[in-house]
Amino acid sequence: MPDQPVQLHFQLSSPRHSRPFTADACLLPDGQPKPVVVFVHGFKGFKDWGHFNLLADWFARRGIVFVKLNLSHNGLVVGGTGDLEDLEAFGQNNFSLELDDIGALLDQLPALLPAAEVDLGRLALVGHSRGGGLVLLKAAEDARVHAVVTWAAINDVNPGWPETLLQQWQQQGVFHVENARTGQQLPLYFQIVEDYHQNRLRLDIRHNVRRKLGGRPLLVVHGDEDETVPVRRAHELKEWYPAAELALLPGVTHNFGGAHPWNVAELPEAARQAAKATLDFLRRVL
């Protein structure tokens, strides 16, 4: 039996679009069926960002099959540089596309993962930031998901676009946001606003958390010094879903101590705290 986790790599497809995207799974093969966690990155993120591979290894060593994916329109290219480079694809991304990407991965998991090593009856979604909002929405619409964990999650896909911005955005067709890490000007085409209005109920996190989680276990992890998504968002999720468990990490910011690139062989301490809270929760509920 290997004493080191192994990593499996997959190329995925979606019936919604023709753009290929990728995922990987990290596991310690022992011939025993193990719970499966699917991890969803956030805005301007990707599956190999920062310390995420160390995170996968950490969970695999503790008996979890840890799967992470690149959402199809996150700006990465299959076989490319491994960082944001297809800005046109980035601009064409939207929330319903991302939900469908997660669904496509879940559809394909039984064929991708070694049957003797996984128990897809114990499937959890974990999402960071925007990915946290996505996993809440996906769980609400997909009964295959048995538990959900959010890390520094948004709780509204509409960040409160000002009317003046929306008018200018619609006229010009595009709005740019800066990637502070790379200096890139990332386009967001107005279609993301149109998709939001066309799918309002599907994308309403408050409604779906309150009405459609159906008693499934939820852990909300948030740093109390989050500079990007205020910690009050975590308290609001708890209000909407009183059965949720709330893990507030003192002194922790939005990226849980991580950065890209991450050239240290150990997890950031804040990420380790979040991982431990997540593992303790999953061992109780799966």
N, C-alpha and C positions, 0 to 999 in steps of 0.2 A: 504494500500500500504506500503511495507517495506520501512523503512528509511535508511536501510543499504544495500549495494550491496550484491548480492548473487553470489556464485562461483559454476559453474557447471564443472564436471570433465568427461573426455571422454577417451576411449581407441580407438586408430586408427589402421587401417591396410592399406597396400599398395599392389597393384597388382604387384609391382616390386620385393618385397622381403617378407619374412615370419616373419620379426621381428616386434612385436607390439610396438607402441609408444603412447605417451599421449599428451593431450591438455587440457586446461581449458578455461572457459569463465567467465568473471566478468561483471555483469550488475545490474542495479537498475530497477526492474520490475515496469512498470507503465501502461502496456497495450498499449503503443504507439510504433510504429516501429522506430527503432534507427539505425544510421550508425554502421557498423561493421569494427573494426580494427583488423587485424591479425598481431601480433608482432613476429618477427623472431630473435632469439638470434644469437650470433656470435661464432667464434672458441673457443673451451674450455668452452662455455657457456651452459646454460640450462634455461628452462622457469621459474624456481623458484630461479634463481641466485640473490643474493644481494637484491636490492630494487624493483625487477620486480613485486612482488605482490602488493607493495604499488603503483606502477605505474598503474597497472590494476585497483585498487580501485579508484585512482585519476581520471582516465578517465571515469570509470563507473558512478561516482557521477556527471559527467558533460554531461551525456547523450550519452555515447558511449558504445557499446558492445565490450569489449576488450578481444580478444582471443589470447592466446599464446601457442606455442607447443614446445615439445621436438623433435627436429629432430631425426630420428630413430636411427642413428648411432653416436650419440653425446657422448656415453659412459655411459649413464644412463640405468638402468634396471627397467622395470615396477615392482612396488612393492619392489624396492631395497632401498638403503640408501638415495637416493635423491641427490647423488653426483656422480662424475665420478668413475665408478668401473669396467665397461666392456671394458677393453683396447683393446681387440681383435676387438670388434665392432667399436671402435673409429678408429682403424687402417684401417678398411675396408670402411670407409666413403669416399665419393667423392662428387663433386659439382652437378653432374646430379642426384645422389641419393637424395640430399637435395632438388633440384627443384621438383623432383617427390613427395617427402614427402609433400611439400607445396601444390602441386596440389591435392594430396589425401585428405588433410584437406579441401581444397576448395570444392572438390566433395562431401564431407560428411557433410559440414556445414548445408545445408538445413534440414537434418534429425536430426542434433544434437541440433540446437538452437530453442528456442520457437518461433513459427512463428509470434505470435502477438507482439513480442518484437523487431524484427529485420527487417531491410530493406537491403537485400543483393544487391539491386540495388545501394546502397551507401557503397561499399566495398573498403577499403584502406589497403595497406600493409605498415608496418613500420618495418625496420630492422636495427639492430645495428652491426657495424663493418663488418665482413664477411656476416652477415645477411642482411646488407644494399646492398651489391652486389647481393645477392640472390633475394631480392625483386625487384630490377631493372630488372634482367633477367626474373623473373616469370611474372612481369607485361608485359614485351615485348612479351611474348608468350601466355598470357591468357587475353582475352577481358573482363573477369568478374571483373578484377581489374580496379577501376575507378580513383584511386589516389595513389601516392607513396610518402613515406617519408623515407629518409635515415638519420641515426644517425652515424656519424664518419665512413662512409662507405668506404670499399675498392672500387677501380674502375678497378681492374684487378685480376682475380682469380689466375693468375700466378705471384707469388711474385718475379720473376726473379731468378729462380733456377740456380745456377752456373753450368757450364758443368761438372766440376770435381765432384760436389755433385751428379748430375744426373747419372754419370757413376758409382760411388760408390753405390748409391742408387739402381740402376738397378742390379748390381752384388750381393748385399747383400739382396735385396728384401724389406728392411725396413730402415727407417730413424727415429730417435727419437727426439722429442722436449720435453723440460721440462715444466711441469706445475709449474710455480713459486709459486703458491698459496699452492700446496700440496706437491711439490717435486717429483711428479710422472714423470717417463719417458714415454711419450706417443708415441706409435708407429704410424708411417704413412707408410703404405705399398705402394710399387711402383705403384700399381693399380690406385692411384689418378692421377699420371702423365699420365698413359695410358688413363684414362677416359678423361682427359683434351684434349689430342690429338685426341681422337675419336670424341669428341664433341666440337671442336674448335669454330665453328660458334655459336652454342647454348650458349656457355660460354663466348663469347666475349662481355664484358660489353659495351665497346666503340661503337662497331657496333650496338648492340641492342638498346642502348639509342638513338643513332643518327637516326636509321632507323625504329624502331618498336614501340616506345612509342606512336606514333600517336597523339601527341598533348595533351596527358593526363597530369593532373597537377602533378608536382614533386616539393617537398621541400627537399633541401639539408641542413641538420643541422650538424655543425661541430664546435668543440672547436679549438680556434686558438693556443692552447698549447698542442694539441694532440701529445703524445709521441710515439704512435703506428702507426697511419695512418696520415701522414703529411697533414696539412690543404690544401696544394696545390692540393690534390686529389679532394677536394670539388670544387675548382676553375676549375679543368679540367672537372668535370661533368657539370658545368655551361657552359663551352665553347662548350661541345658536344651537350648540350640541352639548348639553350639560353632561352627558356620559363621557365626553372626551377627557382624557388625562392631560394635564398641563405640566410641562417641564420647562421652567424658566431658569436659564443659566446666567448667573451673575457675572458681569463684566465682559460678556461675550458679544461680539459684533456680527455683522451679517454673514460673512464668509467663514465663520467659525475658525478663525485664525489662519485660514488658507490663503494662498495667492497662486498666480500662474506666471511663470513656471514655479514648481515646488521642488527644490533640489535637496531636500532633507529626507533621510531614510525613515523617519518616524512621522506619524500623524501629528498635526497640531494638537495641542492639549485641549482646546475648545472642541475640536472635531471629535476627539476621543471621548469627551464628556457626552456629546450628542449621540455618538455611536453606542456608548454603554447604556444610556437611557433607552435608546431604540431597541437594543438587543434584549435588555431586561423586559421591556414591554412585549416584544414579539414572543419571547419564550413563555410568557404567561398566557397569551391570547391565541397563539397558533397551535 
